[in-house]
Amino acid sequence: RIPHPPEHSPEAKVELVGARSSAPQQGRTVGMGGVVLYSNDPSRLARWYRETLGFQLQEGSGQYVGTIGPMQFGIQLSETPLPSGVRPIMVNYAVSNFDTLVADLVGSGTELLGLEQTQAGKFAYIRDLDGNPIEIWGPPNS
């Protein structure tokens, strides 16, 4: 298991293995496999994702996992207590009916922190119960 957050010492050195090349290489990152959120209370946070965003999460050994499109999504207990407040990373979730979801979020009492429309689509900004920033994206014409 990887502790969260990982501990790094100033003396730790990273050594690159292999020469860098401009030519494509095997083993390069080709996509994201999933997202894992760490929480002081995974069951509470999983319930919020189920009730607010409709995630289908299954509990197993205190961890909550599910699939969203081709990606895995998980919530697990942090090995060290996380401070309250805003987290430093935002996850973007694509939705099929942006206007309906945003109306449901506002109707359920979720604080809408921002709303915008660009050529790339519609965007709404909220936070989950742990303070993780969330960007909801609806493609143009959604």
C-alpha positions in Angstrom: 0.0 0.0 0.0 1.1 3.5 -0.7 0.6 5.8 2.3 -1.2 9.0 1.7 0.2 11.5 1.4 3.5 9.8 0.3 6.4 10.9 2.4 9.3 12.4 0.6 12.6 13.3 2.2 14.8 16.2 0.9 17.6 13.6 0.5 15.6 11.4 -1.8 16.9 11.5 -5.3 15.1 10.4 -8.5 17.1 8.6 -11.0 15.9 8.4 -14.6 16.3 5.0 -16.2 17.0 4.9 -19.9 17.7 7.7 -22.4 15.1 10.3 -23.4 14.2 10.3 -27.0 11.9 12.3 -29.2 10.7 9.0 -30.9 7.6 7.3 -29.5 8.4 4.7 -26.8 6.6 1.7 -25.6 5.1 2.0 -22.1 4.1 5.6 -22.4 0.9 6.8 -20.6 -2.0 6.4 -23.0 -4.9 7.4 -20.7 -6.1 7.5 -17.1 -7.1 4.3 -15.5 -8.9 5.9 -12.6 -9.1 8.3 -9.7 -8.7 7.5 -6.0 -9.8 10.0 -3.3 -8.5 9.7 0.2 -10.8 10.6 3.0 -11.0 10.6 6.8 -14.5 9.2 6.4 -14.8 7.2 3.2 -18.3 5.8 3.9 -19.7 9.4 4.4 -18.0 10.6 1.2 -19.1 7.6 -0.8 -22.7 8.2 0.3 -22.4 11.8 -1.0 -21.1 10.7 -4.4 -23.9 8.1 -4.6 -26.7 10.5 -3.6 -25.4 13.7 -5.3 -23.7 12.5 -8.5 -25.3 9.1 -8.9 -22.1 7.1 -8.7 -22.5 3.3 -8.3 -19.9 2.5 -5.6 -19.4 -0.9 -4.0 -17.9 -1.3 -0.5 -15.1 -3.8 0.1 -12.7 -3.8 3.1 -13.5 -0.1 3.9 -12.8 1.0 0.3 -15.5 2.2 -2.1 -15.0 1.5 -5.8 -16.9 1.8 -9.0 -16.6 2.4 -12.7 -17.4 5.7 -14.5 -17.2 5.2 -18.2 -13.9 3.5 -18.9 -12.3 4.7 -15.6 -12.2 3.3 -12.1 -13.2 5.6 -9.2 -12.3 4.9 -5.6 -12.5 6.3 -2.1 -10.4 5.0 0.7 -9.3 5.8 4.2 -6.3 8.1 4.5 -3.6 6.5 6.6 -2.9 9.9 8.2 -5.6 12.4 9.1 -6.3 14.9 6.4 -6.8 18.5 7.4 -10.2 20.0 6.6 -10.4 22.5 3.7 -9.9 22.7 0.0 -7.8 20.0 -1.7 -5.2 20.9 -4.3 -6.6 18.9 -7.2 -9.8 19.1 -9.2 -11.5 16.3 -11.0 -13.7 16.9 -14.0 -16.7 14.7 -14.5 -18.5 14.6 -17.9 -22.3 14.4 -17.8 -24.9 13.7 -20.5 -27.5 16.2 -19.4 -25.7 19.2 -17.9 -28.8 21.4 -17.3 -30.7 18.7 -15.5 -27.8 17.7 -13.2 -27.0 21.3 -12.3 -30.7 21.9 -11.5 -30.7 18.8 -9.3 -27.5 19.8 -7.5 -28.9 23.3 -6.7 -32.2 21.8 -5.7 -30.6 19.4 -3.3 -28.7 22.2 -1.6 -25.3 21.8 -3.2 -23.5 25.1 -3.4 -22.8 26.1 -6.9 -19.4 27.9 -6.9 -19.4 28.9 -10.5 -21.1 28.4 -13.9 -19.8 29.1 -17.3 -20.3 28.3 -21.0 -17.6 28.3 -23.6 -17.1 26.8 -27.0 -15.8 23.7 -25.3 -19.1 23.3 -23.4 -20.8 24.1 -20.1 -19.0 24.0 -16.8 -20.3 24.0 -13.2 -18.0 24.1 -10.1 -18.9 22.5 -6.8 -17.0 20.8 -3.9 -17.7 17.4 -2.3 -18.1 17.0 1.5 -14.3 16.7 2.0 -13.6 20.0 0.1 -12.4 18.3 -3.1 -13.1 20.7 -6.0 -15.3 19.2 -8.8 -15.8 20.5 -12.3 -18.9 19.2 -14.0 -18.6 19.4 -17.8 -21.4 19.1 -20.4 -20.3 19.0 -24.0 -21.6 21.7 -26.3 -25.3 21.0 -27.0 -25.8 19.0 -23.8 
